[in-house]
Each structure stands twice: as structure tokens, then as C-alpha cells.
Amino acid sequence: MKRIDSPMSEADARSLRAGETVFLTGTIITARDKAHLRALKKSSAGEKVDLMDGATVYHCGPIMREGDGFEVIAAGPTTSARMNMLAPRAIRELGVRAIIGKGGMSKETHDALVENGGVYLAATGGAAVTLAEGIKDVTGREWEDLGMAESVWFLKVKDFGPLVVAMDAHGRSLYEEVERRVRENSGI
Amino acid sequence: MIILPESWEDVVVRLLRMSETRLPDDVSWALEAAAAWEGGDIARSQLGAILDNSSKAEFVSRPMCQDTGLPVFFVKGRIPVDIEDSIAAGVRKATKDIPLRPNAVDPLSRENSGDNVGSGVLVHYRPMDVPYTEITVLPKGAGSENMSRLAMLTPSDGEDIIKDFVVRTVLQSGGRPCPPTIVGVGIGGTADACMALAKEALLMPLDSRNPDERLRKMEEDLFIKLNSSGLGPMGLGGDTTVLGVRIKMASCHTASMPVAVNLNCWAARRATARMHIDGSVRYTQGAFE
């Protein structure tokens, strides 16, 4: 088990190896389909988009309760594969350093991570209460018009996890290895 | 006039709260059993995180998963004519009170209705001549629902091809539906009825025995085959890919062979209420005798 600061340096990201379990402390941001689309559209239009620069992007649409500020009710990962078409550009153009999600991502996304020195961390799908415990504060919100699930939330986290390094910066992917094993075992 | 101790709206709110915050016993037992026999370190840590999360969610009465799903309802027995309005009102109230994440959007504009009702609640009906009304809710998350598949096989395709289709559907979905999943399978009917059977199969508790011996055998074969695949919890590898396989069957056209698969994530949420004509209500997260 490793404790890592977030956002993480390229050196930190490169030091992580597939199969390791890590806990993050610092700041992470949430982004799903719509936030990725908007960020990339702005970038294509020549606008400078810096909210993902160096960031740890959490594929998550949390449940928030608004009172005196926002309270995180539940915040587990969403299926990362939906961002497969968007993530490679988000990594190369917008500077995403680390991704937290579930289910894994495409080879193209992994290639971009390897190129830029980034990692994909797998959170346990559905473990929304445990993961919310690691979120200590909501420090900001961008693109509120996208709604509760699709807005970009800025979260202060402490020992956020457990997260499994599932795709590392050295090209190793647990998903690829499992897929190979499944094919051997089942012929599928 | 009978004064009901609880309105249908309140019953629906209670059903949603129960299902979202507490796993049915049979699902908890299956997860605990899996955690005990699982071999791999990562797989064990995933199951540990799931069990830890489930007990915390129940303790603090919060949804176990942030994808609180689209609630699918099943109403059987005596059907009150205004039940759909009561269900919609209950869903709106539960969305604010519990709270649930608003998930219902217009499919094209993607505009969120904010109330989990949108153009209307999803309800399956089965009128029966019994002295009660039974409502079941199955909040369905998108991760698992998105992996649904229907195959219109040919009548000459036998059991092996049916099983092969189920195995492919589950394994090709990888970690996306949040394994260990529960696999609902529908065999027969028409295209629409077949998928409804697959969804209804998800309501069968894991510790109940399929009354059809042929289906029971198929469930067992598929369970073994899927759990020896190595896919494991969250697709990160391991011995626990599914918690159970449940199959429902109905007659089909002599020229057809429909097969449907509807998956449920490990957060297999469900709860049922039965209201008798005297107004008394009983709740269960399993099945009534």
C-alpha cells in the first residue's frame, strides 16, 4: 500500500506499477462524458483549458446534497470505457496526468498515458460510501449547467481509495492480462 | 372507506430507501461466500471494499452506489388504477429525501428532468386475483444495463449455443458492468417479452431453486463456466465473476429462438412490499412465501 499526493508529478506517476494499491491525498476533479466533450470543444476552438492540466481526473458522477456548501453523499467510479474516444486527447492536449475510474480503458488511452507519463487507477465500482469517506471537502464546481452528475467537481481528498494501479506508465495493463487469461480459460 | 396506514407514495419511498441502502440477504451472503473462497489478492481486496462499503451504507442509511439507477417497478395482484401516479410521486419524493441522483434524461436533448421520472416511470404489470397488491422495485444502474443483449437464434440452435451466447455476453462486457454480476437470462417469448423475462429473472433470490430442472442445470453450468473464466471482481482478475445465474423461460414461436441477457451489478438492489386489502403492509428484500 502506497500513499501518493494528488495532483501527482510525472515522476510519481511513473513510479507506480500495475498491481499496486494506492491511496491519494490532495485534490482530484470529476469529469464524465459531457465535461470531456466541453473541454475538448473549447480546446479545439483555440481556448486555453487548464482545469485538467496535471490533474487527477475521476470518472464519477457523485450524489451531492446542497446545504451550507455541498455534502458528498456517494461518489463511486463510473464506467471509464465511455470516455475512450475522448481520453487520449484529454491526456495529450489538456494534460491529464492520472485517471481514476472502473472497468479499464482502450489501448489508445493507455498509449497516451505511457507517452505522457500517466496512470489509470481502478476504484471499486459501487463502493460509493467508502470512497466518499475519503473526500473531505468540495472546494469548487465548474460547468454547473451540466447537472449534478456531469459537472466538474473539485474535491479535497485524504487517503482516498483503495485504488489499484491497473494501467501503468510502462505499458502494463491488468485488463489486458486478464483478457488474455479469460481467452485461454474460456476460448472467448 | 379504508384509511390506509401508509399511502402508496410512502410505500414507494420506503422501498427505494430499503433497496438503495441495504443489500438483500441473499446477495450479501453470496458476496461473503465469494470473499471467503477467492484466491487472488486484488480480487479479495475488491470484494473486501464491496462488503465494507455495503455495511457502511446500511449503517449511515446512504445509497451504496452513487448510480442509484433508474427504478424499474413490478406491480402484481390487484392493480389500483392510479398506481402509476403514486409511484411517480414516491420516486420524486425519494429523489429529494434519500437523496437519489437524478438520472432520467431526454434521450436526444440529454436534458435531465431532475426527478428520476422524466416522461414516466417504468412499470411492469401482472394482474392477479389475490387479496393483495405487490410492488417490487429494482433500481437499475447503467453500467450493467448497458451490457444487455438480445439474440434471435434459430430453432436448430440448441442449449450449447444458448449458453455460449450468455458466456460471451458476460465475458465480453469485462469489468464494465461491475462484476461480480448477477446474470438474468430470458429464453423464449418474443423479442420484447424475452428481455422482460431476463429482467424478471433478476428478481429471483440467489438462494431460491429454479422450479424447472432443465433451467436449474443450465444455471449451474453457466455459473461454473463463468467463474472459471478468471475475469474476476471489477474485471481485475479472480475467481468471482458472477454471484449467480437466473433463467426464466416462456413459449416462443416455432420458428424463433430468442435469448436475452440482462446483467445486474453486485449492487443488486431490490425490495418488495405487499399491501393487503385491510391496508396492512409487509416488506421483504427476498420473496414472499
Interface residues (C-beta under 8 A of the other chain):
Chain A: G19 T21 K34 C60 G61 P62 I63 R65 I73 A74 A75 G76 T78 T79 A81 K102 G103 G104 A122 T124 G125 G126 A127 A128 V129 T130 L131 A132 E133 G147 M148 A149 P162 V164 A166 L174 Y175 E177 V178 E179 R181 V182 N185 S186 I188
Chain B: I42 S45 Q46 A49 I50 D52 N53 K56 A57 V60 R62 P63 M64 C65 Q66 D67 T68 P99 L100 R101 P102 N103 R110 N112 A142 G143 N146 V167 R168 L171 Q172 G174 G175 R176 C178 K225 S228 S229 G230 L231 G232 P233 M234 G235 L236 G237 C265 W266 A267
